[in-house]
């Protein structure tokens, strides 16, 4: 998935909005839990996350058929939501739809 800088910025901005709107779950364990509960509509995983974290989140997402986006680094995701994060789940259909349309 190659996104130009404009699209990247739009998605990171949306992540920030979703965070403020309370439509995100972040942090390794909470994201895995959200996937299992069917709350996660879209998962962002840092492309520099450690192997075990990547595997855990990716495996769970595949099992529950949730799309995983790995175009951003830990730094980018963390800056977007205002706290150090390697895994983020979007739990809102509206935000997910907007993000997907940007990535198409």
N, C-alpha and C positions, 0 to 999 in steps of 0.2 A: 504494500500500500504506500504509494508515494503521494504526499499531499504538499501542495505549494505552501509558501509561508503565509499567504492570505487565508487559506483554508485552515491551516494549523492554528492561526491566531483566533479565527472564528470559533473553532471547537474549544480551545482553551478558555475563551471568554464565556462560552456557554457552560463549561464546567464550573466556572466561578459563579455564574448566575444560579446554576442548579444547586451549588453548595449553599449559597445564601438562602435559597428557597427551601432548603431542607430536603432536596430531592436526590441526594447522593448518600451512599454508604461508602466509607473508606476505611482502609486498614485491612490488613491481610485476613484476619479471622472473621471480621464482620462481612467482608466481601464474599468469602466462601459461604458463610451462613446465608447471606442474601440470595446467592445463586441456588442453594439447596431449597430455600423457602419459596423460590419462584418469584422473588421480588426484583432481582436484577434483570434489567432489560438489555443492558449493554455494559460491558466491562472494559475498563482501560487498565492495561498492565504496562508498567514501565519497561522499556526495551533493554534496560540495564539492571533489571531485578535479578536477584540471585537465582540460580538454577532450580533450587528446591521450591522457592516461592512461585516461580514461573510455572513449574510443572503442576503444583498443587492447584493453582488458579485455572490453568489451561485445561487440565484433566476434568475438574469440576464443571467448567463451562461447557466442555464437549459433551459430558454426560447429560447436562440439563439443556443443551442446545442454546447456549447464550453466546453471542458474538463477542470475540475478544479483540480489542484494538491495541496494537503494540507500536504505534508510530511515535509515541512521546517518551522522553527520558524521565527519570525520577525528578530531576530538577524542574522540568516543564510542568509535570503534573502537580508537584508540590507548590510551585509558584501560583498555579491556577486556583488551587483550593485553599491556599494560605496555611498549609501545614505539611510536614514531611510525609509524603505518601507514595507508595509504589503500586498500590492497587486501589481502584475506585470503581464502584458499581453505580450506574445511573438507574434509579428506581422509578423514574417517571416516563410514561410513554411519549408525552409531548416533547420533552427534551431529547429523548432517544430518536424520535422521528426527525427532528431538526438536525441533529448531529449526523444521522445517516444520510440525509439529503445533501449535506455539505460534502460528505466523503464519497458520494457516488461519482 
